[in-house]
Amino acid sequence: MKKLLLATFTAFIIVSCSSVKNAADKVGQQAKLARLVQSQNFIFNARYVIPQRMNILNIIPNNVGQLQNLSPGYYLSVSPDSVKAYLPYFGRAYSAPYSTTDNGININTKDFKYSYKANRKGMYTISIDIHNDKYTQSFTLNVGSSNYASLQVQSINRDAISFYGSVEQKEDNIQ
């Protein structure tokens, strides 16, 4: 009986120690995310896309439902002085672009408004508004403590589109 009691007590101590370690890791991840958001120096790497109009996905081959996998290389890059985006677009455009190279979401601007707020669960909602003579777009990025993020892009001239991916610290050599 004493051996059983000792084994139970030992198991309880081990489980308690591992939960303390997990809580400490979670606090560390939240602090790292807070620094990342406040520094305005990160990159969102898009992995999946969901257009607002689902019938557009009927023309995409090998499609499973509404979620479309993306090849690597699509991103939203945020710096304190600039925002750059290279994202695909599927959906309805209400006005035609001026050139054939303006089909996706291609942005490189220094004129933007950046704001963020944290909720009680440690998630951040980041808003980036871009207004210039060429386009008006709003980016809303929701980031969790595991750095998994969702990005909604709204434009005056196009239907909304959503992306899912991850947020990472931006390296110096990234665009």
Order of alpha helices (4+ residues) and beta strands (2+ residues): alpha-beta-beta-beta-beta-beta-beta-beta-beta-beta-beta
